[in-house]
Amino acid sequence: MLVPVILAAGKGKRLKSEVPKPLVKIKGKPMIIHILNKVSAFCESKCSIVVINPDFEKEFREVLDENTLLAYQNSPKGTADALKRSLHLIPDNSDILVMYSDLVLIAKESLKSLVELHRNGDCDITFLSGITQEKFPYALVERNENGKVVSFEERKIPDFPPPWEFYIGPIIIKKEIVQEYIGQLVPNKETGEIYIADIVALALSDNKSVCGFSTSNKEEFLGVNTPEDLQTAEKLLTD
């Protein structure tokens, strides 16, 4: 069973909003609703899980339906920590589709391809990446000559010429894989946080099956972090 987990605990200070970033509206709907609508077509689970800061539970409850379960991340300790907070709500032997609440421009076609690759490729982990000529502060993906993923490193600066491949957010991970590695993660020296990318790196080192679907659509890279990003998303969002 594929269970969606939406990471939505960020306050979004750079967005200069009076409400948490996931509740900021684009085309009349909160960003979190756009994300939930996207994933509903691909997940068999009747319930979605949203990880929030508990200070804003009332505000989230006002926009989420009864099929949405809440998990709580009290302080920003990283994406892997946020995912950890949701594990008790996820049935064993499930696949977890992790989404970020501000990636509203991820295309449904890309999500469909991601799910199909995960299932047809018998993958332990399947991520969505983007091919670009620009550097992004995302996890850098490296493959060998056969296209196999051999490196997945958070915030690595490329030391080779473009094009580059960066992990851009959506990822499917077997629950047992998360449970196997979550306790081994070491907080980043600069941020003190633990990241989902680190789970992928550990899985690669143990020769787990890590698959990636790549998009060349630059729009899908956009996370809504600033007022300018919000304006761009308002123009580009089609659903």
N, C-alpha and C positions, 0 to 999 in steps of 0.2 A: 504494500500500500504506500502511495506517495502522499506525504503529509507536508503541507506548506508551513514554514516558519518565517514570519516577517520581522526583521530587526528594526525596531522603531523607538528605541530608548533615547535617541539623540534629541537635544533641546534646540539645535539649529540656531545658535546665537548669531552666526554670520548672516542669517536670513533676516534678522531684525524683525522677527514676528512676535506678536503677543501670545501666540499659541505654539505648542511644540511643532517642530518642522513637519512630522508626518500628517498633521492635521491642517496644514496650510492648503488652501484650495487652489486647484488648477482646473480651469473650465468648469467651475462651480462645484467640484467635488474634492474632498480631502485627498491628498496624495496616497494615503494608506488605502483608501477605497479603490483607487485606480489599480494599485498593486494587487489587492485581493481579487478584483474582477479579472485581472490577467491570469492569475494562477488557478482560478476555479475551474477553468476548462481542462486542466491537465491533472488534477489531483483527485484521487478516489475518496480521500478522507472527507467526511461530512463536516468536519471542523477544521478551521484554520487557527494557527497560534500566532499571536502578536506579542513580541517582547517589548515592554514599555518601562518607562520610569514610573514607579508607583505614585509619585507626586501628582501625576496627571491622569490617574485612573478614571476619575469622573468625566473628564473631557473626552477620553477615548470611548467610554461606555455610551456616550451620547451619540456616537456616529457608527459604532460597530453593532452587528446583529448578534442574536443569541447563539449562532454557530461559531462565534469567534471566542477562543479561549485566550486568557491573558497570562503571560509569564512576566516576571519582574526583575529588572536589573537596576539596582539602587544607585550605582555609580558607574561611570564609563570605564570599564576595565577591558574593553576590546570585544571584537566580534565573536571570538571563540567563547569568551565568558558569557556573552549574551545568548549564544546557542546553548551553552551548558544549562542556563536557567530554564530552558524549555523542555529538557530531556524527560522529565518526570511526566509530562503530558503526552508523550509520543509512544504509541504501542511498540513493543519489541518487534524486530524483523521488518521494521518500516524503512523506507527511503525518505530522507528529509530534503525537501526543496527549500533552500534558504534564499530569501530575497531581501533586498534593502528597500526601505520605504521611500527613498528619494529617487530611485532609478525608474522613473515613470516612463521613460522613452525606450525601455527594453521592448522589443517587438514580440508579439505573440508567436510569430513564425520562428523566431530564435528560441523561444521557450519550448515550442513544439519539437524543434530539432534537438534541443538539449535532452528532453525526456526520451525521445526515440533513440538517441545515441546511448543513453544510460541503459535502457532496457535491452536494446539489440546487441550492444557491445559487452553485456555482462560486466559492467564497470562497478567498482567499489565507490569511486568518486567521479563525477562528471561536472565540468565547469564551463561557463561561457566566457570566452575571451574575445578580444578585438585585435585586429591587425592594423597597425598604424605607422606613420612616419614620424609621429610626435612622441615625446617622452611623457609618461603619466606617472603619478605617484602611487601606482598600483603594483600588485605582485607581478613580477616579470616571469613569463613562461618561456622555457627553452626546450626545444625538441631535437632529436637526433636526425640523421639523414633519412631515416625511415618514417619520420613523423611521430615517433613515440615521445611522450613527455618525459624529460629527464631532469628538469629543474623547475622549481616553483618557489620563488623567493620574494617575500614581502619587501616592497620599497627598494628593490635592487635597481641601481642605475646601470643601464646597458653598457657593456664594454665592447660592443661589436656594432657594425653599421646597421641601419634600418633596412627593411621593415622590422618592427618589433611586435611581439605578442604580449598583451597584458590581460590579466584576469580582471573582468569588469563587474563582478558581483554575483549573479545567480549561480548557484552550485547545488548539486544533488549529492548527498552523502548517506551511505548506509548508517543507520543508527549505531550498529555494533562497531563501526569504524570510529565514529566520534567517541564512543565509550572507551575504546581501546587506547586512544591517544590523548584524550583531553587532559588526563592527569599528568602527562609527560611534558606539557607545554611550559616553556620558560618565558616570563614576561620580557618584553622588549626593553633593552637598556635605556632607550631614549624616552619611551612613552609609558613604560610600566604595564603595558597591555599585552594580552595574548590574542592571536589572530587565527582565523579559519585557515588562512594560507599556511600556517605552521602545521596544521593537521595534515594538509596535503603533502607538505614536504616530508613529514615523518612517514606517511603512507608510501611515498615514492621510495624512501630509503629501505622500506621493507618489501619492495617489489609488489605492492598492491596494484590493482588495475585502475590507473588514473587516466581518464579520457577527457578530451576538450573539444568543444565545438566553437569555431571561430567565425566572427562576423567582421565584415569590412565597413559596416554602417557606422560612421562616426557619431551619429546622433545617439546611439545606444551607450556611449561612454559618459554621457552627461549625468552627473548627480546634481540635484538641486540644492546648492549650498549658499548661494548669494541671490540678492534681488535680480541681478542680471540673468542668472541661471533660470530663475522663475519666469522671467519674461520670455526667455528662449523656449522653455518647455511649454509655455502657454501658446506660443506660435506653432510649435512642431507637433504637439500631441494630437493624435487623430481619433482616439477612441473615447 
